[in-house]
Amino acid sequence: MTITICGGGNLGHVLLGVLSANKKHTINLLTNRPEDWSHQISVEDCNNRRYVGNLTIISSHAEDVIPQADMVIICLPGFAIKEVLLKIKRYLTPQCKIGSIVANTGFFFMAKEVLEKNAQLFGFQRVPYVARITEYGRSAQLLGYKTYLYVAVENISDTESFRQIIESLFATPTQLLTHYLEASLSNSNPLLHTARLYSMWNSWKKDETYNRQSLFYEEWTEDTSDLLICMDNEFMGLLDKLPINKKNIPSILDYYESSDAQSLTAKIRSIEAFKTIKSPMRLNGSGWIPDFNSRYFTEDFAYGLKFIKDTAAKQNMTTPFIDMVYNWGINILKEK
């Protein structure tokens, strides 16, 4: 196949390296920074395996990399998805399948608004990798794999063939979801990240600094777990009102094989792929302060959590914990 990746963030780097290392496929890249990319990209994973691949076309122009694509995978933050859909729309063929590596920041909602009614869409419920850039445009680290992948599809007729394609591309057992909302609404990052941010900094003052950059997961607290469980209870109540298979979205406690806040905290702290990941902070003089420009804020509040809150409102549901966290984060974004 010919596959075009849109975007070059952490996940984009790893995906480009892994897919291009499979010499059976042609991998192209649509990026705003083509001059910063090498045609060769390498990825080292958590098992000391190294993927090395070559990109065929690297361009900032959709007409260079979209018309020939059998598949387009968007690896962009929520605020950039609609813009790239508008950019590529005129060059997509009817046979092309368009998907997002992150579907819980509005991909299906935006694609249904922007693209043709019968556009073939897909989106991942959770990201397939924990990824970090090593050197922009050249190398990255794959810090962790998922055991299973869950993907939602729309307007794809031969779903089993498509499932097999995804399973082969990612070398991971893959299951198709029954409704696009099962990938669009997630208790992963939109709840996980926002609960942690609120617990760390809801009482932060503008003149307050920290003597170091804290660890986001390894220093996870029981207070955060308590809040996350409360938010997740509201989220699971929302799912009861929607036309989905609730079994396809496990609760936070089920997903992390935990029974309460204490065991959830221990579990999150112990996950190998999460270790060493630092909190979104930046130096300010001699101290550290929260980085409100981080995607943890700009994406997980303004897109991920927003869609959950808006969907709950349409169902006339009250979600006091989700509202509390969301309103705090949005006010932070308005003030920064």
C-alpha positions in Angstrom: 0.0 0.0 0.0 0.9 3.7 -0.2 0.3 5.3 3.2 0.5 9.0 3.9 1.1 10.1 7.5 -0.1 13.7 8.4 1.8 15.3 11.2 5.2 14.7 12.8 4.7 14.7 16.6 5.8 11.9 18.9 3.3 9.4 17.5 4.0 10.5 14.0 7.7 9.8 14.3 7.3 6.3 15.7 4.5 5.4 13.2 6.7 6.6 10.3 9.6 4.6 11.5 7.7 1.4 12.2 5.7 1.4 9.0 8.5 2.5 6.7 10.7 -0.3 8.2 8.2 -2.7 6.5 9.6 -2.5 3.0 6.3 -3.8 1.5 4.7 -0.3 1.8 5.4 3.1 0.5 5.3 5.7 3.3 4.9 9.4 2.6 4.7 12.4 5.0 2.6 15.5 4.9 4.2 18.1 7.3 4.5 21.8 7.7 8.3 21.3 8.3 9.5 19.2 5.4 12.9 20.9 5.5 13.5 19.5 9.0 13.0 15.8 8.0 15.5 13.2 6.9 14.2 10.6 4.4 15.6 7.9 6.8 14.1 7.6 10.2 14.9 5.2 13.0 12.9 4.1 16.1 14.3 2.2 19.1 11.7 0.3 21.1 11.5 -0.8 24.8 12.8 -4.2 23.8 16.0 -2.7 22.3 14.7 -3.5 18.8 15.5 -0.9 16.2 13.3 0.0 13.2 14.9 1.8 10.3 12.9 2.9 7.3 12.9 5.3 4.4 10.2 7.9 3.6 9.5 8.3 -0.1 8.0 11.8 -0.3 8.1 14.5 2.3 6.1 17.5 1.5 4.0 20.3 2.9 1.7 20.2 -0.2 -1.3 17.8 -0.1 -1.2 17.3 -3.8 2.2 15.7 -3.6 1.2 12.9 -1.1 -2.6 12.5 -1.0 -3.8 11.5 -4.5 -1.8 8.2 -4.6 -2.6 7.3 -1.0 -4.5 4.1 -0.2 -4.6 5.1 3.4 -4.1 8.4 5.3 -3.4 8.4 9.0 -3.6 11.7 10.9 -1.2 12.1 13.8 -2.1 15.6 14.9 -3.5 17.3 18.0 -7.2 18.0 18.1 -6.9 21.7 17.1 -5.1 20.8 13.9 -7.3 17.9 12.6 -10.0 20.0 10.9 -7.4 22.2 9.2 -5.7 19.1 7.7 -9.0 17.5 6.6 -9.8 20.7 4.7 -6.4 20.7 3.2 -6.5 17.1 1.9 -10.2 16.9 1.0 -10.0 17.7 -2.7 -7.1 15.2 -3.3 -8.7 12.2 -1.6 -9.8 9.3 -3.9 -13.1 7.5 -3.1 -11.1 4.3 -2.3 -8.8 6.0 0.3 -9.3 5.2 3.9 -8.8 8.2 6.3 -8.1 7.7 9.9 -6.7 9.2 13.1 -4.2 7.7 15.5 -6.1 9.5 18.2 -9.9 9.5 17.8 -10.9 11.0 21.1 -10.1 14.6 20.2 -12.9 15.0 17.7 -11.7 13.2 14.6 -15.0 11.5 13.6 -17.1 14.6 14.4 -14.8 16.8 12.3 -14.5 14.3 9.4 -18.3 13.9 9.2 -18.5 17.7 9.0 -15.7 18.3 6.4 -15.5 15.2 4.2 -17.9 13.6 1.7 -20.8 11.7 3.3 -19.4 8.3 2.2 -15.8 8.9 3.2 -14.2 5.8 4.6 -13.1 6.6 8.1 -11.3 4.9 11.0 -10.0 5.9 14.4 -8.1 4.2 17.2 -9.7 4.1 20.6 -6.3 4.3 22.3 -2.9 5.1 20.8 -1.0 2.1 19.8 2.3 3.2 21.2 3.8 5.3 24.0 6.2 7.5 21.9 8.8 10.1 22.4 10.9 12.1 19.8 14.7 11.7 20.2 15.8 13.9 17.3 13.1 15.8 15.4 12.7 14.4 11.8 15.2 11.6 12.4 14.7 9.4 15.4 12.3 8.5 18.2 11.7 6.0 21.0 8.8 3.5 21.2 8.4 3.2 25.0 5.5 0.8 25.1 3.1 -1.3 23.0 -0.6 -2.0 23.5 -1.5 -5.7 23.9 -4.7 -5.2 21.7 -5.9 -2.4 19.4 -9.5 -1.3 19.1 -10.5 0.6 16.0 -13.8 2.2 15.0 -14.8 2.4 11.3 -17.4 4.2 9.3 -18.4 3.5 5.6 -15.8 0.7 5.2 -17.7 -2.2 3.6 -15.2 -5.0 4.0 -14.5 -4.5 7.6 -12.8 -7.9 8.1 -10.2 -7.2 5.4 -9.6 -3.8 6.9 -9.2 -5.3 10.4 -6.6 -7.7 9.0 -4.7 -4.8 7.4 -4.5 -2.8 10.6 -3.5 -6.0 12.5 -0.8 -6.6 10.0 0.5 -3.0 9.9 0.8 -2.8 13.7 1.6 -6.4 14.3 -0.9 -6.3 17.1 -4.3 -8.2 17.6 -7.0 -5.8 16.5 -10.7 -5.7 17.2 -13.3 -3.5 15.5 -15.6 -1.5 17.6 -19.4 -1.3 17.0 -19.8 2.5 16.9 -17.6 5.4 16.2 -18.5 6.9 19.6 -16.7 4.0 21.2 -13.5 5.6 19.9 -14.6 9.3 20.0 -15.4 9.3 23.7 -12.6 8.0 25.9 -11.7 7.7 29.6 -8.0 7.5 28.5 -6.1 10.8 28.2 -9.2 13.1 28.4 -9.8 11.9 31.9 -6.4 10.5 32.9 -4.4 13.6 32.1 -7.0 16.2 33.2 -7.6 14.6 36.6 -3.8 14.6 37.2 -3.3 18.2 36.1 -6.2 19.4 38.3 -4.9 17.5 41.3 -1.4 18.9 40.9 -2.2 22.5 40.2 -5.8 23.6 40.9 -4.5 25.7 43.8 -1.4 27.0 42.0 -0.6 30.7 42.3 1.2 32.7 39.6 4.2 33.5 41.7 4.7 29.9 42.9 7.6 27.9 41.6 8.9 24.3 42.2 12.4 23.2 42.6 12.2 20.4 40.1 10.1 19.0 37.3 7.8 16.3 38.8 7.1 12.9 37.3 3.6 12.7 35.9 2.9 9.0 36.5 5.6 7.8 39.0 4.5 10.4 41.5 0.8 9.8 40.9 -1.3 10.4 44.1 -4.3 8.7 45.7 -6.1 12.1 45.6 -5.7 12.0 41.8 -7.0 8.4 41.7 -10.0 9.4 43.8 -10.9 12.2 41.4 -10.3 10.1 38.3 -12.6 7.4 39.6 -15.3 10.0 40.3 -14.9 11.4 36.8 -15.0 7.9 35.3 -18.2 7.0 37.2 -19.9 9.9 35.5 -18.4 8.9 32.1 -19.6 5.3 32.5 -23.1 6.7 33.3 -23.0 8.7 30.1 -22.2 5.5 28.1 -25.4 3.9 29.5 -27.4 6.5 27.5 -25.6 6.0 24.2 -26.1 3.5 21.3 -22.8 1.7 21.9 -21.5 -1.6 23.3 -20.4 -0.6 26.7 -18.2 -3.7 27.0 -15.8 -2.0 24.4 -15.0 0.8 26.9 -13.8 -0.6 30.2 -13.9 1.5 33.3 -10.7 3.0 34.6 -10.6 0.4 37.4 -11.2 -2.5 35.1 -8.7 -1.2 32.5 -5.9 -0.9 35.1 -6.9 -4.1 36.9 -7.6 -2.2 40.1 -10.2 -2.2 42.8 -9.9 1.2 44.5 -7.9 4.4 44.6 -5.0 2.8 46.5 -4.5 0.0 44.0 -5.0 2.2 41.0 -2.3 4.5 42.3 0.1 1.7 42.7 -0.7 0.3 39.3 -0.2 3.6 37.4 3.1 4.3 39.3 4.4 0.8 38.3 3.7 0.9 34.5 7.1 0.6 32.8 6.2 2.6 29.7 5.0 5.5 31.9 8.2 5.7 33.9 10.4 8.8 33.5 7.6 10.8 31.8 7.7 14.2 33.3 4.9 16.6 34.1 4.2 19.4 31.6 6.4 22.2 33.2 8.9 24.8 32.1 11.7 26.7 33.7 10.8 30.2 34.9 14.0 31.8 36.3 15.4 29.4 38.8 12.2 27.4 39.4 9.7 25.3 37.5 6.1 26.3 36.8 3.2 24.5 34.9 3.4 24.7 31.1 -0.1 25.7 30.1 0.9 25.6 26.5 1.5 21.9 26.7 -0.8 19.6 24.7 -1.9 18.1 28.1 -3.8 21.3 28.4 -4.5 22.5 24.9 -5.7 19.1 23.7 -7.1 17.1 26.6 -9.3 19.9 28.0 -10.3 21.8 24.8 -10.9 18.7 22.7 -10.9 15.4 24.6 -12.8 16.4 27.7 -14.9 19.0 25.9 -16.6 16.3 23.7 -17.4 14.2 26.8 -18.9 17.2 28.6 -20.9 18.3 25.5 -22.2 14.9 24.9 -23.3 14.6 28.5 -25.1 18.0 28.2 -27.0 16.7 25.1 -28.2 13.8 27.2 -29.3 16.1 30.0 -26.8 14.5 32.4 -25.2 16.3 35.3 -21.4 15.6 35.6 -20.2 17.7 38.5 -16.7 16.2 38.7 -16.1 16.4 35.0 -17.5 20.0 34.9 -15.3 21.0 37.8 -12.1 19.8 36.1 -13.1 21.0 32.7 -14.0 24.5 33.8 -10.7 24.9 35.7 -8.7 23.8 32.7 -10.6 26.0 30.2 -10.2 29.0 32.5 -6.5 28.4 32.6 -6.4 28.3 28.8 -8.3 31.6 28.6 -6.0 33.3 31.0 -2.6 32.1 29.6 
